[in-house]
Amino acid sequence: MTTSRENGSLYTNIENKIATVEFGHPASNSFPSVLLDRLEAEINKLSENEEVNVILLKSEGEKAFCAGASFNELIEIDDLESGKKFFSGFANVINAMRSCNKLIVGRVQGKTVGGGVGLVSACDYAMATDAAAIKLSELSIGIGPFVIAPAVERKMGVDALAELSLAAHEWKNAYWAKEKGLYAKVFDSIEDLDKEIELFTEKLASYNPDALTQMKKTLWKNTDHWAHSLYENASVSGELVLSVFTKNALAKFKK
């Protein structure tokens, strides 16, 4: 079942110390700004919830995991301030995931583009199906994956970031993403993925919560500067989206 809501949906279910956060949007689970704001707030809230040891992040349906930021909002940007605000959406979520006290596990059932790749990169552990190909297409429309680049580089390395970003027209398959460190495991079916996700999160949630929190801090050591740098990167994208090149490229995509 997928949502038909224009601004998307976000549901959280807490059971056995595991908070399952599920997002959805009719446009391939993309993120309008309002949905990014809701996800940021939800992660911040769960960070302080003593009934939660682990967060599982997933999306609706059996096809795309996440198509990135809302295309409709992107083409409406007409000034620098709104551009920076738009690109700060994923910065807010990535920083919330980074500073969250709980470990975050990602369940990736399908293709992932742009900001969605940043979202998976900001998970502490991610598993996927063999349908979970990834792409960073930003350069092809005259901008770049600047906000999510630190998260992608941290997870996959600068070479993988370059390969994804510069070959902006190419999909990289799930096994390539696993080899580069984005996914811990890749499965042949959603059913197999969910079986492993259930076993893994149950085990993780049974561990000492204080040890889990300390492990989280260890994994994200030396990233405090992201609290500022991701927003500086958002300003870069906010300027580029106003360029004649990008406006023309977006007009072609719209057609």
N, C-alpha and C positions, 0 to 999 in steps of 0.2 A: 504494500500500500504506500503510495507516494502522495505528498501534499499538493494541493492545488492553490495554496495561499500565495498571493503575490509577493509578500514579504518573507515567505518561507516559514518553517516551523523549527522549534527546538524543544525537545522533551528530555527530562532526566528521570531515571529510575534508580533508586538506591536499594540494593539487596545484598546481604552478606558482605558488607563493607566495600562493595563495588558500586560506583556510580556510573551508570551507562548514560552517556550524553549522545543523543541522536539528532542530527540536523537534517533538514531537507528543503529543497526548493524545486519547483516544476521545471526550471531551466537547468537540468543536469546537476542539481545540488550546488548551484553557484550561490554566492553570498552578496546580497544587497547590504548596504551599510548598517541598516537596522538589525539584521541578523548577526552580523559581526559584533555589534554592540551587545546583543543578548548573549552571544557565546562568551565574550570577554567577561561579562558580569557573572555568568554561571560558573566559569572556571575560578574566578576570584572567590565566589561564595563557597564552592566545594573545597577550596584550599583551606578554609577555616572550619570545615565540618568534621567534627570528631567521630562521626558515624561512617566516615569514608576513609579507606586506606589507599584505594586505587581508582583511577578514572579511566573508563573505556570510551574512546571517541569513535563514533561511527556515523554513517550517513544512510539515508533511506534508499530503498530499492535494491535492485540487483545489477544495475548498469554503472553509470559514472559515480565515482566517489565524490569528486568535487571539480567543478569547472572554473574555479577561481572566483574573482570578483565579478560583480554584476556588469555585464556588457552595456545594458541599458543606462545604468548610472554613469559609466565611463564616457559614453558619447555625449552626455549632457553637460560635462564639465566645461565651464567657460571663463573661469578666473583662477588665479593662483591659490587663493585661500581654499576654495572648494576642492581644487586638485589635491592639495596637501592633506585635507581632511579625508578625502576619499582613499588615498593611498595609506593613510595612517590606520585604516581599519584593520588590516592584517598585522600591522606593527603592534597595535593594541592587543590582539589575540595572541600573537607570538610571545610578547612580553608577559602576558598573563600565564601562558603555559610554562614559560621559562621560570617565573618566580613562584609558581604554584608549589605548595608544600607536598602535593601528592604526585606520585609517578603517573604518567599518562601513557596508555597503550592505545595504538591506532589500529583500527580494523579497516583495511582498504580492499573493497570488493571489485573495484573497476577503475577505469581511466581517471587520471588526475592531471589537471593543467594549472600552470601559473601559481596563484596563491594557494591552491590546494596542495601543491608540492611543498610549499613552505609550511603548511599545516602539518603534513606528515613528518617533515623534517624536525618540527618542534616537539613531536611525540618522543617519549623516552625509549619506546620500543614499538615497532610496528610489524604487523603481519599482513599478508596480501594473498590474493588469488593470482593465477597466471594471466588474468585479464587486466591487471592493474598496471598498465603502461603509463608513462609519465612524459610530460612535455612542458618546456618553458618557451612560450611563443611570443613573449613580449617584444623582443627586438624586431620582429616582423611587422609590428605596427608602430614602430618608432619610439617605443619606451624601453624599459629594461626591468629585469626582476630584482631591482635594487633593495626593496624592503625585505624580501625573503632571502636574498643572497647570503647574508651571514648565517642563517639557519641551515640553508642547503650546504654551504661550505663546511660548516661545523660537522654536519652529519656525513657528507659524502666526499669532501675534499675539494680543493680548488680546481683540480683537473676535471672532475665530474661536473662541477658548476660551469666551467668553460664549455665543455662538450654539450651540455644541455642548452646553455644560453645562446651559443654561437650557431649551433645547428637548430635554430628556432622553429624550423619546419618539420623536424623529425620527432617521431615517437621513439622512446627508449622502452624496451619491454621490461616486464617485472623481474626477469632474471638478471638483466643488466643492473637494475636498481638494487637488487639484493647483493650482487657482487660489489657494488659501490658502497653498501652499508645502509641504504635507506630502509630496506626491509630485512627483518631477522630471518623470516621464513616465507616461502611461497607455496601455495597449495593449488591443486588441480580444480577444486570446486569450492563454492561458498560453504557448503555443508562441512567439508573437511576443515576449512578455515575456522568456522564457528566452534567446532569441537575443540580445536587446539586453543582458541581464544578463551573458551570457558575453563579449560583445565589450567591454563597459564594464569589467568586473572585470579582464579580461586586460590592457587598456591601463593601468588604474590600477596594477595590480601590477607593471608594467614600469617605473614611474617610480622616481626616487631615493627609497629608503625613508626617508632622513633628512628629505627635503623633505616626504614624506607625513606624517611624525610632527609636523613643525613646522606643517603645514597643519592637522592635527587640533587642536593646541594653540590655533591662531589661531581656529578655528571655535568653540571652547569657552571663549574668554576670558571672564573675569568670572563664572564659574559655580562657583568653589571653595567658596562658601558652601553649595552644595547638599549637601556632605558632612555638614552639620548640619540644614539647613532641611527637607530631605525627610523626615527622621525626626520632626521637630516636627509636620509635616503628617500623618505616620502616626499620631501620638498623637491628633490631632483626629478622624481617621476611627475610631480605636480607641474613642474615647468615644462617638461618634455611633452606632456599630453596636450599642451596648448600650441605646440608647433604646427606649422602648415603641413609638414610631412605626416604627422600623426593624425591630424584632422582628415586629411585625404585618405589615409589608410583605413581609418575607422568608417568613413563614408562608403568605401568599397565593400568592407565587411558587412555593413548594414544592408546593402543591396543584395 
